[in-house]
Amino acid sequence: GAPADQIEEAGLTPKHIAATVLSLIGEHKESLHLIDI
């Protein structure tokens, strides 16, 4: 497809990157919380 379609399929749209970063941060915070216990 077009380059833009390939980027979207690869999950490299800004929205997807932001969602990925937020989910990683969320998991990281949960991990730190478990360590604190």
Helices and strands as residue ranges (DSSP letters): H 3-9, H 14-36
